[in-house]
Amino acid sequence: MESRNPVFANSKAFSGDGYATFDATPQQLQDMYDAPAATPVQTKRMTIDDVIMKTAALFGVLLVGAAIGWVVSDDAPSIPFLAMIVGLVLGLVISFRQSTSPALILSYGVVEGVFVGGISSILEQQYDNIVSQAVLGTLAAFTAMLVLYRTGRLRATPKFTKMFIVAIGGYFIVALVSLVAALFGVGGGWGFYGAGGLGVLLCVAGVALASLSLILDFDYIDKGIQQGLPERYSWLAAFGLIVSLIWLYIELLRLLAILRGDS
C-alpha cells in the first residue's frame, strides 16, 4: 500500500525504487555480491588525482595573474599591494568558511598571482636573477618536505601540530608588529626584517614555518582521501597547497633580497 507520509512517499529508500529488495533471486544477489566495489571516482569521493588536477588549475591561473602583475607593476606599483590585500581577504573567507567554491578559490589564485608577479618584478629589477633563485628554492623545499613526509620522517602528529600552531602564532604577531614599524621607516622600510642579523633570523624562521606547513597540507590530503571526503574538497586541498607555496616563495624572496642587499 502506498504511503501518504510525504517523508516516505518521496523516498527511494522506502519506496524500493532503484534499490535491492528481498524480491531479488539468489542469482541476482550473488551477482551483486560478486560485482567489483565502486571506486572513489564513481562515488564522487576525493582522490589524489583530483587534488593534482585542481592544484594544476589553480597554479595555472596563478601564473596568469603573475604575468599581469609583472607587466603592470612598472606603471602602477600600487596594484600588486592592492592585490595582496584583496588576496588576504579572499584567503581568510575561504579558510574560515572552509569554502570549496571553485570560482572563489580560482579568484584567489588570480589576485594572489598579481601580487606575486608584481613584487617579483620589483625585486628582480633591483637584484638580477633573484626570482629564479626563489623559484628553485621553493621547488627544492617542496620536494624535500614531500620526501620527508612520504618516508615517515616528518608527520603531522598532535604534538607537531600544536607546536606549529604556537610557532606560527608568534611569528605572525612579530610580522604584524614589523609591518607597523616598517610604515615608520624602521629597517629602511623592511621593519624588523631590515635589522641586520635579526632580519635574517626572522626570514629563516619564516622559510622554515612555510616549509613545515606543507606537512600539514599533505596530512590533510591523506586524511581527506582516507575519510572519503566529497570530491569538491579537492579544491580546498589545492588552495591549502598553493597558500603554503606562495608563503614559502615570498619568504625566500625576502630572505634573498635582504642577503643580497647586505652584500
C-alpha atoms as one frame of an Amber mdcrd trajectory, in Angstrom:
protein
   0.000   0.000   0.000   1.354   3.446  -0.951   2.364   5.639   1.951   0.747
   9.041   2.402   3.541  10.280   4.641   5.487  12.809   2.479   8.759  11.813
   4.166   8.410   8.239   2.943   6.319   8.775  -0.172   9.139  10.685  -1.918
  11.921   8.467  -0.602  13.590   5.993  -2.960  14.928   4.113   0.031  11.481
   3.431   1.433   9.694   3.114  -1.917  12.133   0.474  -3.131  12.782   2.235
  -6.461  16.384   1.817  -7.529  17.416  -0.294  -4.511  17.817  -4.013  -3.955
  14.858  -5.687  -2.303  14.205  -9.116  -0.865  12.354  -9.953  -4.101  15.704
 -10.486  -5.852  16.550 -14.011  -6.954  19.532 -15.880  -5.410  21.463 -15.441
  -8.675  20.831 -11.693  -8.687  22.055 -11.440  -5.099  25.174 -13.459  -5.975
  25.875 -11.211  -8.983  25.565  -8.143  -6.784  27.948  -9.680  -4.243  30.490
 -10.594  -6.960  30.375  -7.147  -8.597  33.509  -5.013  -8.044  33.308  -2.338
  -5.377  32.616   1.186  -6.551  35.769   3.274  -6.999  36.243   6.713  -5.358
  35.673   8.293  -8.780  32.318   6.524  -9.155  31.216   7.592  -5.673  32.490
  11.155  -6.297  34.975  10.972  -3.441  38.207  12.952  -3.323  41.229  11.256
  -4.880  44.880  12.241  -5.231  44.269  12.753  -8.957  41.541  15.272  -8.125
  43.928  17.206  -5.874  46.674  17.205  -8.521  44.311  18.423 -11.240  42.803
  21.154  -9.056  46.236  22.276  -7.898  47.412  22.439 -11.515  44.364  24.520
 -12.470  44.877  26.877  -9.545  48.599  27.164 -10.300  47.726  27.932 -13.926
  45.519  30.913 -13.048  48.165  31.997 -10.526  50.703  32.181 -13.365  48.274
  34.198 -15.475  47.807  36.651 -12.604  51.589  36.741 -12.070  52.142  37.682
 -15.708  49.636  40.520 -15.338  51.255  41.713 -12.104  54.727  41.589 -13.670
  53.602  43.838 -16.543  51.521  46.393 -14.622  53.957  46.828 -11.713  56.167
  49.177 -13.755  53.436  51.731 -14.433  51.258  51.046 -11.379  53.390  49.679
  -8.489  50.451  50.069  -6.101  48.364  47.419  -7.896  50.348  44.418  -6.564
  49.929  45.673  -3.000  46.207  46.207  -3.505  46.058  42.665  -4.862  47.844
  41.474  -1.709  45.100  42.990   0.465  42.295  41.567  -1.688  44.018  38.165
  -1.725  44.343  38.228   2.056  40.624  38.917   2.439  39.683  36.153  -0.014
  42.066  33.755   1.700  40.523  34.440   5.101  37.000  33.984   3.726  37.910
  30.649   2.135  39.760  29.460   5.250  37.134  30.373   7.849  34.180  29.276
   5.739  36.052  26.178   4.516  34.668  27.133   1.121  35.000  24.651  -1.735
  33.710  27.098  -4.346  35.885  26.802  -7.483  35.049  30.389  -8.520  36.144
  31.824  -5.164  39.332  29.750  -5.000  40.289  30.488  -8.611  39.675  34.203
  -7.973  42.083  33.967  -5.073  44.649  32.409  -7.405  44.397  35.237  -9.940
  44.576  38.001  -7.338  47.494  36.434  -5.476  49.201  35.926  -8.823  49.043
  39.668  -9.478  50.680  40.298  -6.101  53.367  37.642  -6.560  54.157  38.769
 -10.113  54.272  42.433  -9.136  56.571  42.039  -6.124  58.765  39.648  -8.133
  59.162  42.212 -10.915  60.042  44.989  -8.476  62.740  42.917  -6.742  64.074
  41.474  -9.999  64.836  44.999 -11.174  66.935  45.535  -8.048  68.586  42.098
  -7.839  69.258  40.148 -11.026  68.073  36.515 -11.085  66.521  36.747  -7.607
  63.216  35.373  -8.925  64.791  32.272 -10.474  66.690  31.651  -7.227  63.499
  31.939  -5.173  61.621  29.624  -7.563  64.353  26.979  -7.386  64.443  27.299
  -3.593  60.669  26.842  -3.403  60.764  23.729  -5.598  63.651  22.301  -3.561
  61.854  22.889  -0.255  58.598  21.405  -1.586  60.406  18.301  -2.837  62.288
  17.892   0.448  59.103  18.155   2.519  57.279  15.691   0.273  60.114  13.159
   0.583  60.309  13.610   4.361  56.563  13.131   4.651  56.348  10.106   2.349
  59.239   8.379   4.094  57.666   8.987   7.505  60.491  11.220   8.756  58.016
  14.055   9.374  54.381  13.509  10.303  51.613  15.836  11.429  51.317  14.306
  14.887  49.223  16.106  17.538  52.453  17.321  19.183  53.844  18.556  15.865
  50.607  20.362  15.042  50.390  22.014  18.462  53.991  23.231  18.310  53.461
  24.514  14.761  50.350  26.486  15.725  52.157  28.123  18.657  55.180  28.947
  16.491  53.150  30.350  13.628  51.055  32.447  16.012  54.178  34.024  17.481
  55.681  34.555  14.049  52.647  36.367  12.677  52.492  38.638  15.728  56.119
  39.628  15.136  55.432  40.051  11.402  52.444  42.309  12.103  54.435  44.493
  14.509  57.245  44.584  11.954  54.808  45.772   9.274  53.677  48.660  11.502
  57.315  49.520  12.253  58.123  49.484   8.531  55.469  52.140   7.935  57.514
  54.406  10.206  60.722  53.715   8.302  62.234  51.139  10.648  64.830  48.943
   8.959  64.819  51.010   5.806  61.201  50.096   5.098  61.732  46.405   5.904
  60.707  46.701   9.541  62.398  44.171  11.800  63.438  42.240   8.704  65.872
  45.006   7.855  67.506  44.952  11.280  70.697  43.102  10.341  71.057  39.636
  11.832  67.577  39.763  13.387  66.029  40.235   9.974  67.859  37.230   8.560
  66.777  35.067  11.512  63.161  36.119  11.056  63.301  35.284   7.361  64.874
  31.892   8.060  62.113  31.233  10.603  59.512  32.203   8.005  61.003  29.860
   5.405  61.097  27.011   7.948  57.470  27.532   9.032  56.233  27.832   5.449
  58.030  24.592   4.581  56.607  22.760   7.598  53.104  23.947   6.731  53.349
  21.696   3.672  53.474  18.707   6.036  50.059  19.706   7.386  48.777  20.097
   3.826  49.966  16.603   2.868  48.376  15.203   6.020  45.053  16.933   5.276
  45.022  15.436   1.778  45.828  11.930   3.009  43.196  12.034   5.738  40.619
  13.514   3.389  41.084  10.662   0.935  41.008   8.042   3.702  37.826   9.504
   5.193  36.123   9.644   1.811  35.584  13.400   1.658  33.428  14.565  -1.273
  35.332  15.367  -4.461  34.713  19.114  -4.083  37.094  19.213  -1.117  39.959
  18.688  -3.541  39.575  22.408  -4.296  40.194  23.212  -0.634  43.215  20.903
  -0.590  44.619  22.631  -3.678  44.005  26.004  -2.039  45.979  24.928   1.042
  48.928  23.788  -1.056  49.014  26.996  -3.105  48.816  29.177   0.023  51.810
  27.370   1.526  53.796  27.591  -1.710  53.105  31.316  -2.104  54.097  31.926
   1.514  57.286  29.907   1.050  58.181  31.728  -2.175  57.635  35.180  -0.666
  59.711  34.321   2.417  62.563  33.064   0.211  62.301  36.137  -1.996  62.552
  38.413   1.053  65.455  36.443   2.540  67.420  36.622  -0.714  66.700  40.334
  -1.067  67.995  41.032   2.452  71.099  38.878   1.981  71.941  40.462  -1.361
  71.191  43.919  -0.038  73.789  43.452   2.674  76.433  42.154   0.268
